[in-house]
């Protein structure tokens, strides 16, 4: 039963000519919301423990991760620049 639901859920990937791009866009959107959930849970735990440093670090790292999920080309550009600097 769950196999059929999985196939029905992913039917839009094969319906369009650019199914690869649609799948990647969908996956990045899901990862963004998953990251928001993890940051929110981590913030809640840090606030309940009254851990100010944990709140600040979670906000900064969470914002950085969510930014790179939304703009993967920026992370690729940084990687290419570092590769040229270190000769990779």
WOLINSUL-V491429 format. One line per field, one symbol per residue. phi: phi as a letter, one per 20 degrees, with the letter a starting at -180 (. if undefined). burial: I if it has 16 or more other C-alpha atoms within 10 Angstrom, else O. A space follows every 50 residues. Layout:
phi=???
burial=???
//
This chain:
phi=.ffffffffefffefdfdfffffffffffffffffgffffffffffffel dfffffffffffffffffffcffffffffffffffeme
burial=OOOOOOOOOOOOIOOOOOOOOOOOOOOOOOOIOOIIOOIOOIIOOIOOOO OOOIIOOIIOOIOOIIOOIOOOOOOOOOOOOOOOOOOO
//
